[in-house]
Amino acid sequence: MLTAHAIPWCELATDYRPQAYRVQWASDGWMLREAAALRRQVFCTEQGLFGGRDGDDRDAIDDDPSLHTLVALSCLAGEADQMVGTVRIHQASPGLWWGSRLAVRRAFRQSSQLGTELIRLAVSSAHALGCREFLAHVQAQNVPLFQRLHWQVLDEMVIHGRMHALMRADLAHYPPCETPYAGFVVSPRRVS
């Protein structure tokens, strides 16, 4: 007779990779909490910004009523498994939107796909809300990615001790997304 203690656990292989990711606006409290934790991990712990490991990357934008947090979730059997990426957007003035705090969990940075998809939903969802200009301060190492995604460098500056470029998205390459809470599902590319 089998008992619960005798049945082996079903565990994923150590080389498991999700078969899909959902990129969407955060729609639940756990998504917002996980996005905040991921931002702290990337910006405070890994990059040493905002006071380092014990710091907090929150700022006035986090309290802006126009703020939307976007998330990338790995999926297991069609359900959200874990938070693997985030970015936030807000409207600074009518028609002018900004993106900031783009972060992808270290284990999921093997390609630029998640960052690309977060950027795509960020700009496309703002476009659907009347965005006429979308800007971001982009860390220097990420400028080539943004340029491939039809962003233009407007200026360069140092922010928090790191080189950044002020960049603008070409909205012609970002059709409006009217369903940001549903977002979209993407299949991971194979990375060699």
Steps between C-alpha positions, in 0.01 A plus 500: 500500500636841403487778753560868443845458653590217262410684180803675351471871428456602141782744440599688189830416338786727606529625141128586476420805288150646473318435175324836511505842663207733559578872474222716644407783732514385864148400601545370853673594824749213479613625158565848639689359801714272282571784254617722788719219635654440156574872460676503840697189404620644169552867584599489868666163552653425158581852380560658842271795427263675743697408811605152395370177653309680776368770267167557335449615142153646566453863402219750440404326174390196702226720652395661170131428425583434132755227589461155347728209590563246225617147568644203314395169651637157419217254446466138607205307359352830385507659845733768637795331669735785593572867439797529263486862382341838561489860383285797600340775293335828592360808332705808596272742315219458245639286216850466653573157647816365663626147555736415784644228724519229232625188680536134402590222744865396451418138404280629215744746341652249256329688218343843466156353430334580833632855508388545140148378574468714814607804297254411223204479740611811690502720191202336328276524807594866557433560129146366551454753783584798280879504522653738245856472634660218702835558671739309725837547667684189382818364658787514250537121466134475388508775235573257209193292590278808503646620169413164341146559628472835318600736779709812440765646732415862586765572764752334733543558872614346827220387733579335836866479395430308176493610138148520357351609171175692476317308228171533311296217348381523140127447558450392138657166602270453802135454406257577784428206733145533633519190725807550724362298792474201267829596335642223287668163522842448346693179444865508602757507224765234507832643615822321411 
